[in-house]
Amino acid sequence: MKLSSGYPFWLIKNGLPYNYPKLQKSVATEVVILGGGISGALAAYYLANAGIKCIVLDGRTIGLGSTCASTSLLQYEIDTPLIKLIDLVGYPDAVRSYQLCADSIDTIEKIARKLKYKDFQSKKSLLYAAKEKDLYWLQEEYFVRKQNGFKVHFLDQQQLLKQFNITAPGAILSAQAAEINAYTFTHALHQHSISKGVNVCDRTPVKHIKHTSSGVTLETANGLKIKADKLIYATGYESVNYIKKKIVDLHSTYATISEQVNPDVKFWKDEVLIWNTADPYLYLRTTNDHRILIGGRDENFYDPEQRDQLIEKKKKLLTKDFKKLFPDIPFLPEFSWTGTFGTTKDGLPFIGKYEPLPNSYFALGFGGNGITFSVIAAQIITDLITGKPN
């Protein structure tokens, strides 16, 4: 599946920072991680630190799937509001899901510091009501979060306008969020894992997989075989090919990023991450080289060709959306792209064992929280493999 198209900013800015070899010979190992994007990179990082021998295999060049198209907003809020998630999965599990995502942001910051990775920035996050009718449930959402220890403030229409110059009925301001570059972070994780003895191989498509009670055998397109005790599927939305039932609906999201703006020009207060309650929602962030990124205008995914034909149209619409929100801030679009993402019925990821495939684990961070979900998946799966409680 062609997961992204156009000109993803991170790929243009950073190019191919490292070279990874193709798999050259048949091997045996404890764990194979299928997929070298952000999910696979985090899984390898945790397994390597736990002393587990593993190999990462990717059919593409590392990071050129969904990872390079990620807009890399780190938020503990998942696509399903907490009050709606409570109705779907129950109060304790819903709150725990939000708490785990919040913990994941702190975890990513710790990993970034350990790796001396500099492209991580703590931010606040602003969720504003797109319409008057959204205000009631947004206020209820605020109270439930507040009751469960999340650092949030509610801004009414006047406060929102005064503080952020946004005209909307109200908003929740969350103290905990961050932004990152998922593409370069993935490479930083792989470099650490390689230093720990992990083999990271790209351009090595796997054509056949055989699961048995004693292990897993993979065969590459050129006939090499990899025998492993366990296999982690971290192939994102392509993992649906390995699961018998439908678990995800695919969508396409669009993003455009501005030219560099004069450093003297001030953006909005604290350059908080911004998103709204619309469906599909808009989302905004800035970059450390003083650009503005806006995304959204999602469409149901049918095929890559139809998706890609909309990039130019979506660029114009997103630019219009930004200028409506912030008419006094200059925005000249420079790069635009599209990527495929998946949604589940409750907004939660699929993590853990999949019984129909013995010795398999899935790290599927569907939705807008793919990066934080990937941290949770790496932690849970590593504990399952090493026999630790989680």
C-alpha positions as a Markdown table, in Angstrom:
| # | Residue | x | y | z |
|---|---|---|---|---|
| 1 | Met | 0.0 | 0.0 | 0.0 |
| 2 | Lys | 1.2 | 3.5 | -0.9 |
| 3 | Leu | 0.8 | 5.2 | 2.5 |
| 4 | Ser | 1.9 | 8.8 | 1.7 |
| 5 | Ser | 2.3 | 11.1 | -1.3 |
| 6 | Gly | 3.2 | 14.7 | -2.1 |
| 7 | Tyr | 6.1 | 16.4 | -0.4 |
| 8 | Pro | 6.3 | 15.4 | 3.3 |
| 9 | Phe | 8.2 | 18.2 | 5.0 |
| 10 | Trp | 10.3 | 16.0 | 7.2 |
| 11 | Leu | 11.6 | 13.9 | 4.3 |
| 12 | Ile | 12.4 | 17.0 | 2.3 |
| 13 | Lys | 14.1 | 18.7 | 5.2 |
| 14 | Asn | 16.1 | 15.7 | 6.5 |
| 15 | Gly | 16.5 | 13.5 | 3.4 |
| 16 | Leu | 18.0 | 10.0 | 4.1 |
| 17 | Pro | 20.1 | 10.6 | 7.3 |
| 18 | Tyr | 21.4 | 7.0 | 7.5 |
| 19 | Asn | 21.8 | 4.0 | 5.2 |
| 20 | Tyr | 20.6 | 0.6 | 6.3 |
| 21 | Pro | 21.5 | -2.7 | 4.6 |
| 22 | Lys | 19.3 | -5.2 | 2.9 |
| 23 | Leu | 19.2 | -8.5 | 4.6 |
| 24 | Gln | 22.1 | -10.5 | 3.0 |
| 25 | Lys | 21.7 | -14.0 | 4.4 |
| 26 | Ser | 19.3 | -16.3 | 6.2 |
| 27 | Val | 19.4 | -15.9 | 10.0 |
| 28 | Ala | 17.8 | -16.9 | 13.3 |
| 29 | Thr | 16.9 | -14.6 | 16.1 |
| 30 | Glu | 14.7 | -14.3 | 19.2 |
| 31 | Val | 12.3 | -11.6 | 17.8 |
| 32 | Val | 11.6 | -10.2 | 14.3 |
| 33 | Ile | 10.0 | -6.8 | 14.1 |
| 34 | Leu | 8.2 | -6.4 | 10.8 |
| 35 | Gly | 8.1 | -2.7 | 10.1 |
| 36 | Gly | 10.9 | -0.1 | 10.6 |
| 37 | Gly | 8.7 | 3.0 | 11.2 |
| 38 | Ile | 8.1 | 4.7 | 14.5 |
| 39 | Ser | 6.3 | 1.7 | 15.9 |
| 40 | Gly | 9.0 | -0.8 | 15.0 |
| 41 | Ala | 11.7 | 1.6 | 16.1 |
| 42 | Leu | 10.3 | 1.9 | 19.6 |
| 43 | Ala | 9.7 | -1.8 | 19.9 |
| 44 | Ala | 13.3 | -2.5 | 18.9 |
| 45 | Tyr | 14.5 | 0.2 | 21.4 |
| 46 | Tyr | 12.7 | -1.5 | 24.3 |
| 47 | Leu | 13.7 | -5.0 | 23.3 |
| 48 | Ala | 17.3 | -4.1 | 22.8 |
| 49 | Asn | 17.4 | -2.4 | 26.3 |
| 50 | Ala | 15.9 | -5.6 | 27.7 |
| 51 | Gly | 18.7 | -7.7 | 26.2 |
| 52 | Ile | 16.5 | -9.4 | 23.6 |
| 53 | Lys | 18.1 | -10.3 | 20.3 |
| 54 | Cys | 16.0 | -8.9 | 17.4 |
| 55 | Ile | 16.0 | -8.0 | 13.8 |
| 56 | Val | 14.0 | -5.1 | 12.2 |
| 57 | Leu | 12.8 | -5.7 | 8.6 |
| 58 | Asp | 11.2 | -3.2 | 6.4 |
| 59 | Gly | 10.1 | -3.6 | 2.8 |
| 60 | Arg | 10.7 | 0.1 | 2.1 |
| 61 | Thr | 13.6 | 2.5 | 2.9 |
| 62 | Ile | 13.4 | 3.2 | 6.7 |
| 63 | Gly | 10.8 | 5.8 | 7.6 |
| 64 | Leu | 9.2 | 6.2 | 4.1 |
| 65 | Gly | 5.8 | 4.8 | 5.0 |
| 66 | Ser | 3.5 | 6.7 | 7.4 |
| 67 | Thr | 6.3 | 7.9 | 9.6 |
| 68 | Cys | 7.6 | 10.6 | 7.2 |
| 69 | Ala | 4.1 | 11.8 | 6.7 |
| 70 | Ser | 3.3 | 12.2 | 10.4 |
| 71 | Thr | 2.6 | 15.7 | 11.6 |
| 72 | Ser | 4.1 | 14.6 | 15.0 |
| 73 | Leu | 1.7 | 16.3 | 17.4 |
| 74 | Leu | 2.1 | 14.5 | 20.8 |
| 75 | Gln | -1.2 | 14.7 | 22.7 |
| 76 | Tyr | -2.7 | 12.5 | 25.4 |
| 77 | Glu | -6.1 | 13.1 | 24.0 |
| 78 | Ile | -7.2 | 10.3 | 21.6 |
| 79 | Asp | -9.6 | 10.8 | 18.7 |
| 80 | Thr | -12.5 | 9.7 | 20.9 |
| 81 | Pro | -13.2 | 12.2 | 23.7 |
| 82 | Leu | -12.9 | 10.9 | 27.2 |
| 83 | Ile | -16.6 | 11.2 | 28.0 |
| 84 | Lys | -17.5 | 9.2 | 24.9 |
| 85 | Leu | -14.8 | 6.6 | 25.6 |
| 86 | Ile | -16.2 | 6.1 | 29.0 |
| 87 | Asp | -19.5 | 5.0 | 27.4 |
| 88 | Leu | -17.7 | 2.6 | 25.1 |
| 89 | Val | -15.2 | 0.9 | 27.4 |
| 90 | Gly | -16.1 | 1.9 | 30.9 |
| 91 | Tyr | -14.9 | 4.6 | 33.3 |
| 92 | Pro | -11.7 | 2.9 | 34.6 |
| 93 | Asp | -10.4 | 1.7 | 31.2 |
| 94 | Ala | -11.2 | 5.0 | 29.5 |
| 95 | Val | -9.3 | 7.1 | 32.1 |
| 96 | Arg | -6.4 | 4.6 | 32.1 |
| 97 | Ser | -6.1 | 4.9 | 28.4 |
| 98 | Tyr | -5.8 | 8.7 | 28.6 |
| 99 | Gln | -3.3 | 8.4 | 31.5 |
| 100 | Leu | -1.1 | 6.0 | 29.6 |
| 101 | Cys | -1.0 | 8.4 | 26.6 |
| 102 | Ala | 0.0 | 11.2 | 29.0 |
| 103 | Asp | 2.7 | 9.0 | 30.5 |
| 104 | Ser | 3.9 | 8.3 | 27.0 |
| 105 | Ile | 4.6 | 11.9 | 26.3 |
| 106 | Asp | 6.9 | 12.0 | 29.4 |
| 107 | Thr | 8.5 | 8.8 | 28.3 |
| 108 | Ile | 9.3 | 10.2 | 24.9 |
| 109 | Glu | 10.9 | 13.2 | 26.5 |
| 110 | Lys | 13.1 | 11.0 | 28.7 |
| 111 | Ile | 14.1 | 8.9 | 25.7 |
| 112 | Ala | 14.9 | 12.0 | 23.7 |
| 113 | Arg | 17.2 | 13.3 | 26.5 |
| 114 | Lys | 18.9 | 9.9 | 26.7 |
| 115 | Leu | 19.6 | 9.9 | 23.0 |
| 116 | Lys | 20.5 | 13.6 | 23.0 |
| 117 | Tyr | 17.8 | 14.1 | 20.5 |
| 118 | Lys | 17.0 | 17.8 | 20.2 |
| 119 | Asp | 13.9 | 18.0 | 18.1 |
| 120 | Phe | 11.5 | 17.5 | 21.0 |
| 121 | Gln | 9.6 | 20.4 | 22.5 |
| 122 | Ser | 7.1 | 20.4 | 25.3 |
| 123 | Lys | 3.9 | 22.4 | 24.5 |
| 124 | Lys | 0.4 | 23.0 | 25.6 |
| 125 | Ser | -2.6 | 21.9 | 23.6 |
| 126 | Leu | -5.7 | 23.9 | 22.8 |
| 127 | Leu | -9.0 | 22.1 | 21.8 |
| 128 | Tyr | -11.6 | 24.6 | 20.8 |
| 129 | Ala | -15.3 | 24.2 | 20.0 |
| 130 | Ala | -15.8 | 24.4 | 16.2 |
| 131 | Lys | -19.6 | 25.0 | 16.7 |
| 132 | Glu | -21.8 | 26.3 | 19.5 |
| 133 | Lys | -23.4 | 22.9 | 19.9 |
| 134 | Asp | -20.1 | 21.4 | 20.8 |
| 135 | Leu | -19.7 | 23.6 | 23.9 |
| 136 | Tyr | -21.8 | 21.5 | 26.2 |
| 137 | Trp | -19.9 | 18.3 | 25.8 |
| 138 | Leu | -16.6 | 20.2 | 25.7 |
| 139 | Gln | -17.4 | 21.6 | 29.2 |
| 140 | Glu | -18.4 | 18.1 | 30.4 |
| 141 | Glu | -15.1 | 16.8 | 28.9 |
| 142 | Tyr | -13.2 | 19.4 | 30.9 |
| 143 | Phe | -14.8 | 18.4 | 34.2 |
| 144 | Val | -14.1 | 14.7 | 33.8 |
| 145 | Arg | -10.5 | 15.4 | 32.9 |
| 146 | Lys | -10.1 | 17.8 | 35.8 |
| 147 | Gln | -11.6 | 15.2 | 38.2 |
| 148 | Asn | -9.0 | 12.6 | 37.1 |
| 149 | Gly | -5.9 | 14.8 | 37.6 |
| 150 | Phe | -5.3 | 16.2 | 34.1 |
| 151 | Lys | -4.0 | 19.7 | 34.2 |
| 152 | Val | -6.6 | 21.5 | 32.2 |
| 153 | His | -8.2 | 25.0 | 32.1 |
| 154 | Phe | -11.5 | 25.9 | 30.5 |
| 155 | Leu | -11.5 | 29.1 | 28.4 |
| 156 | Asp | -14.8 | 30.8 | 27.6 |
| 157 | Gln | -15.3 | 32.8 | 24.4 |
| 158 | Gln | -13.9 | 36.0 | 25.8 |
| 159 | Gln | -10.9 | 34.4 | 27.4 |
| 160 | Leu | -10.1 | 32.5 | 24.2 |
| 161 | Leu | -10.3 | 35.6 | 22.1 |
| 162 | Lys | -8.2 | 37.6 | 24.6 |
| 163 | Gln | -5.5 | 35.0 | 25.1 |
| 164 | Phe | -5.2 | 33.3 | 21.7 |
| 165 | Asn | -7.1 | 35.7 | 19.3 |
| 166 | Ile | -9.3 | 32.8 | 18.3 |
| 167 | Thr | -13.0 | 33.4 | 17.8 |
| 168 | Ala | -14.8 | 30.3 | 19.0 |
| 169 | Pro | -17.4 | 29.4 | 21.7 |
| 170 | Gly | -14.8 | 28.0 | 24.2 |
| 171 | Ala | -11.8 | 25.7 | 24.6 |
| 172 | Ile | -9.9 | 23.3 | 26.8 |
| 173 | Leu | -6.3 | 24.3 | 27.4 |
| 174 | Ser | -4.2 | 21.2 | 28.4 |
| 175 | Ala | -0.8 | 21.7 | 30.1 |
| 176 | Gln | 0.7 | 18.5 | 28.7 |
| 177 | Ala | 1.6 | 18.1 | 25.1 |
| 178 | Ala | 4.6 | 18.2 | 22.8 |
| 179 | Glu | 5.8 | 18.2 | 19.3 |
| 180 | Ile | 8.6 | 16.1 | 17.6 |
| 181 | Asn | 9.9 | 15.0 | 14.2 |
| 182 | Ala | 8.7 | 11.4 | 14.0 |
| 183 | Tyr | 11.0 | 10.7 | 11.0 |
| 184 | Thr | 14.3 | 11.8 | 12.6 |
| 185 | Phe | 13.3 | 10.4 | 16.0 |
| 186 | Thr | 12.7 | 7.0 | 14.3 |
| 187 | His | 16.3 | 7.1 | 12.9 |
| 188 | Ala | 17.7 | 8.1 | 16.3 |
| 189 | Leu | 16.0 | 5.1 | 17.9 |
| 190 | His | 17.4 | 2.8 | 15.3 |
| 191 | Gln | 20.9 | 4.1 | 15.7 |
| 192 | His | 20.6 | 3.4 | 19.4 |
| 193 | Ser | 19.3 | -0.1 | 18.8 |
| 194 | Ile | 22.1 | -0.8 | 16.3 |
| 195 | Ser | 24.6 | 0.2 | 18.9 |
| 196 | Lys | 23.0 | -2.5 | 21.1 |
| 197 | Gly | 23.4 | -5.2 | 18.4 |
| 198 | Val | 20.1 | -5.0 | 16.6 |
| 199 | Asn | 20.1 | -5.6 | 12.9 |
| 200 | Val | 18.0 | -3.0 | 11.1 |
| 201 | Cys | 17.4 | -4.0 | 7.4 |
| 202 | Asp | 15.3 | -2.0 | 4.9 |
| 203 | Arg | 14.3 | -2.8 | 1.3 |
| 204 | Thr | 13.7 | -6.3 | 2.4 |
| 205 | Pro | 10.1 | -7.2 | 1.6 |
| 206 | Val | 8.7 | -10.3 | 3.3 |
| 207 | Lys | 6.5 | -12.5 | 1.1 |
| 208 | His | 5.7 | -15.5 | 3.2 |
| 209 | Ile | 5.2 | -15.9 | 7.0 |
| 210 | Lys | 4.5 | -19.3 | 8.8 |
| 211 | His | 3.4 | -19.3 | 12.4 |
| 212 | Thr | 3.7 | -22.5 | 14.5 |
| 213 | Ser | 3.5 | -23.2 | 18.2 |
| 214 | Ser | 7.3 | -23.4 | 18.3 |
| 215 | Gly | 8.1 | -20.2 | 16.4 |
| 216 | Val | 7.8 | -18.2 | 13.2 |
| 217 | Thr | 9.5 | -18.5 | 9.8 |
| 218 | Leu | 9.6 | -15.6 | 7.4 |
| 219 | Glu | 10.8 | -15.7 | 3.8 |
| 220 | Thr | 11.9 | -12.7 | 1.9 |
| 221 | Ala | 11.2 | -11.8 | -1.7 |
| 222 | Asn | 14.6 | -13.1 | -2.7 |
| 223 | Gly | 14.3 | -16.4 | -0.8 |
| 224 | Leu | 16.1 | -15.7 | 2.4 |
| 225 | Lys | 14.6 | -17.3 | 5.6 |
| 226 | Ile | 14.5 | -15.8 | 9.1 |
| 227 | Lys | 13.6 | -18.1 | 12.0 |
| 228 | Ala | 12.4 | -16.4 | 15.2 |
| 229 | Asp | 10.8 | -17.3 | 18.5 |
| 230 | Lys | 8.4 | -14.3 | 18.2 |
| 231 | Leu | 7.2 | -11.9 | 15.5 |
| 232 | Ile | 6.0 | -8.3 | 16.1 |
| 233 | Tyr | 3.8 | -6.9 | 13.4 |
| 234 | Ala | 4.5 | -3.1 | 13.4 |
| 235 | Thr | 3.5 | -2.5 | 9.8 |
| 236 | Gly | 0.8 | -0.1 | 10.7 |
| 237 | Tyr | -2.2 | 0.0 | 8.4 |
| 238 | Glu | -0.8 | -2.7 | 6.2 |
| 239 | Ser | -1.2 | -5.1 | 9.1 |
| 240 | Val | -4.9 | -5.5 | 8.2 |
| 241 | Asn | -3.6 | -7.9 | 5.5 |
| 242 | Tyr | -2.7 | -10.3 | 8.3 |
| 243 | Ile | -5.9 | -10.1 | 10.4 |
| 244 | Lys | -8.9 | -12.1 | 9.4 |
| 245 | Lys | -11.6 | -9.6 | 10.6 |
| 246 | Lys | -12.0 | -5.9 | 9.8 |
| 247 | Ile | -10.7 | -3.8 | 12.7 |
| 248 | Val | -10.0 | -0.5 | 11.1 |
| 249 | Asp | -11.4 | 2.0 | 8.7 |
| 250 | Leu | -8.9 | 3.7 | 6.5 |
| 251 | His | -8.9 | 7.5 | 5.9 |
| 252 | Ser | -6.6 | 10.0 | 4.2 |
| 253 | Thr | -5.5 | 13.2 | 5.9 |
| 254 | Tyr | -3.9 | 16.2 | 4.3 |
| 255 | Ala | -1.3 | 18.6 | 5.5 |
| 256 | Thr | 0.4 | 21.7 | 4.3 |
| 257 | Ile | 3.3 | 23.7 | 5.8 |
| 258 | Ser | 4.2 | 27.3 | 5.2 |
| 259 | Glu | 7.3 | 28.9 | 4.0 |
| 260 | Gln | 9.7 | 30.1 | 6.8 |
| 261 | Val | 8.1 | 33.1 | 8.4 |
| 262 | Asn | 10.3 | 36.1 | 9.4 |
| 263 | Pro | 11.4 | 35.4 | 13.0 |
| 264 | Asp | 10.1 | 38.9 | 14.0 |
| 265 | Val | 6.5 | 37.7 | 13.2 |
| 266 | Lys | 4.8 | 36.5 | 16.3 |
| 267 | Phe | 2.5 | 33.4 | 16.0 |
| 268 | Trp | -0.2 | 32.6 | 18.5 |
| 269 | Lys | 0.4 | 32.5 | 22.3 |
| 270 | Asp | 3.1 | 30.0 | 23.4 |
| 271 | Glu | 2.7 | 28.3 | 19.9 |
| 272 | Val | 0.4 | 25.8 | 21.5 |
| 273 | Leu | -0.8 | 22.8 | 19.5 |
| 274 | Ile | -4.3 | 23.6 | 18.2 |
| 275 | Trp | -7.1 | 21.4 | 17.2 |
| 276 | Asn | -10.9 | 21.6 | 17.2 |
| 277 | Thr | -14.0 | 19.6 | 17.7 |
| 278 | Ala | -15.0 | 19.4 | 14.0 |
| 279 | Asp | -15.3 | 16.0 | 12.3 |
| 280 | Pro | -12.9 | 15.8 | 10.7 |
| 281 | Tyr | -10.9 | 18.1 | 12.9 |
| 282 | Leu | -8.3 | 20.7 | 12.0 |
| 283 | Tyr | -4.9 | 20.6 | 13.7 |
| 284 | Leu | -2.0 | 23.1 | 13.8 |
| 285 | Arg | 1.5 | 23.3 | 15.1 |
| 286 | Thr | 4.7 | 25.2 | 14.5 |
| 287 | Thr | 8.2 | 24.0 | 13.7 |
| 288 | Asn | 11.6 | 25.0 | 15.2 |
| 289 | Asp | 12.5 | 26.8 | 11.9 |
| 290 | His | 9.5 | 29.1 | 12.3 |
| 291 | Arg | 7.0 | 27.5 | 10.0 |
| 292 | Ile | 3.3 | 26.8 | 10.5 |
| 293 | Leu | 1.8 | 23.4 | 9.8 |
| 294 | Ile | -1.9 | 22.8 | 9.3 |
| 295 | Gly | -3.7 | 19.5 | 8.6 |
| 296 | Gly | -7.1 | 17.9 | 8.3 |
| 297 | Arg | -9.7 | 17.9 | 5.7 |
| 298 | Asp | -9.8 | 14.1 | 5.9 |
| 299 | Glu | -11.4 | 11.8 | 3.3 |
| 300 | Asn | -12.3 | 8.2 | 3.3 |
| 301 | Phe | -9.5 | 6.2 | 1.7 |
| 302 | Tyr | -10.4 | 4.4 | -1.5 |
| 303 | Asp | -7.1 | 4.2 | -3.5 |
| 304 | Pro | -3.9 | 6.2 | -3.5 |
| 305 | Glu | -4.5 | 7.7 | -6.9 |
| 306 | Gln | -7.8 | 9.3 | -5.9 |
| 307 | Arg | -6.3 | 10.5 | -2.6 |
| 308 | Asp | -3.3 | 12.1 | -4.3 |
| 309 | Gln | -5.4 | 14.0 | -6.9 |
| 310 | Leu | -6.9 | 16.0 | -4.0 |
| 311 | Ile | -3.6 | 17.4 | -2.6 |
| 312 | Glu | -3.7 | 20.7 | -4.5 |
| 313 | Lys | -7.4 | 21.3 | -3.7 |
| 314 | Lys | -6.8 | 20.4 | 0.0 |
| 315 | Lys | -3.8 | 22.7 | 0.2 |
| 316 | Lys | -6.0 | 25.6 | -0.9 |
| 317 | Leu | -8.7 | 24.7 | 1.6 |
| 318 | Leu | -6.3 | 24.3 | 4.5 |
| 319 | Thr | -4.7 | 27.6 | 3.7 |
| 320 | Lys | -8.1 | 29.2 | 3.7 |
| 321 | Asp | -8.9 | 27.5 | 7.0 |
| 322 | Phe | -5.8 | 29.0 | 8.5 |
| 323 | Lys | -6.4 | 32.5 | 7.3 |
| 324 | Lys | -9.9 | 32.3 | 8.6 |
| 325 | Leu | -8.6 | 31.4 | 12.0 |
| 326 | Phe | -5.6 | 33.8 | 12.1 |
| 327 | Pro | -6.2 | 36.5 | 9.4 |
| 328 | Asp | -3.3 | 38.6 | 10.7 |
| 329 | Ile | -0.6 | 35.9 | 10.6 |
| 330 | Pro | 1.1 | 35.4 | 7.1 |
| 331 | Phe | 0.8 | 31.9 | 5.7 |
| 332 | Leu | 2.3 | 31.0 | 2.3 |
| 333 | Pro | 2.1 | 27.2 | 1.7 |
| 334 | Glu | 5.3 | 25.6 | 0.5 |
| 335 | Phe | 5.0 | 21.9 | 0.9 |
| 336 | Ser | 1.8 | 19.7 | 0.9 |
| 337 | Trp | 1.3 | 16.0 | 1.3 |
| 338 | Thr | -1.2 | 13.3 | 2.2 |
| 339 | Gly | -1.1 | 10.2 | 4.3 |
| 340 | Thr | -3.3 | 7.2 | 5.1 |
| 341 | Phe | -4.4 | 6.6 | 8.7 |
| 342 | Gly | -6.9 | 4.3 | 10.3 |
| 343 | Thr | -9.7 | 4.7 | 12.9 |
| 344 | Thr | -11.1 | 2.1 | 15.2 |
| 345 | Lys | -14.6 | 2.1 | 16.6 |
| 346 | Asp | -13.4 | 3.4 | 20.0 |
| 347 | Gly | -10.3 | 5.2 | 18.9 |
| 348 | Leu | -8.0 | 2.8 | 20.8 |
| 349 | Pro | -5.1 | 0.8 | 19.3 |
| 350 | Phe | -4.7 | -2.9 | 18.9 |
| 351 | Ile | -1.7 | -4.1 | 21.1 |
| 352 | Gly | -0.6 | -7.6 | 22.1 |
| 353 | Lys | -1.0 | -11.2 | 21.1 |
| 354 | Tyr | -3.2 | -12.4 | 18.2 |
| 355 | Glu | -4.2 | -16.0 | 19.0 |
| 356 | Pro | -4.9 | -17.1 | 15.4 |
| 357 | Leu | -1.2 | -16.5 | 14.6 |
| 358 | Pro | 0.9 | -18.3 | 17.3 |
| 359 | Asn | 3.8 | -16.3 | 18.7 |
| 360 | Ser | 2.6 | -13.1 | 17.1 |
| 361 | Tyr | 2.3 | -9.7 | 18.7 |
| 362 | Phe | 0.7 | -6.6 | 17.1 |
| 363 | Ala | 1.7 | -3.0 | 17.7 |
| 364 | Leu | -1.0 | -1.1 | 15.8 |
| 365 | Gly | -1.3 | 2.5 | 16.9 |
| 366 | Phe | -4.3 | 3.5 | 14.8 |
| 367 | Gly | -5.7 | 7.0 | 15.0 |
| 368 | Gly | -4.2 | 10.4 | 15.6 |
| 369 | Asn | -2.2 | 9.2 | 18.5 |
| 370 | Gly | 0.0 | 6.7 | 16.6 |
| 371 | Ile | 3.3 | 7.8 | 18.3 |
| 372 | Thr | 2.1 | 7.7 | 22.0 |
| 373 | Phe | 0.2 | 4.4 | 21.2 |
| 374 | Ser | 3.5 | 3.1 | 19.8 |
| 375 | Val | 5.3 | 3.8 | 23.1 |
| 376 | Ile | 2.5 | 1.9 | 25.0 |
| 377 | Ala | 2.8 | -1.0 | 22.5 |
| 378 | Ala | 6.5 | -1.2 | 22.9 |
| 379 | Gln | 6.3 | -1.3 | 26.7 |
| 380 | Ile | 3.4 | -3.9 | 26.8 |
| 381 | Ile | 4.9 | -6.2 | 24.2 |
| 382 | Thr | 8.4 | -6.2 | 25.7 |
| 383 | Asp | 6.9 | -7.1 | 29.1 |
| 384 | Leu | 4.8 | -9.9 | 27.5 |
| 385 | Ile | 7.9 | -11.3 | 25.8 |
| 386 | Thr | 10.1 | -11.1 | 28.9 |
| 387 | Gly | 7.4 | -12.4 | 31.2 |
| 388 | Lys | 6.9 | -9.3 | 33.3 |
| 389 | Pro | 3.5 | -8.1 | 34.5 |
| 390 | Asn | 2.1 | -5.1 | 32.9 |
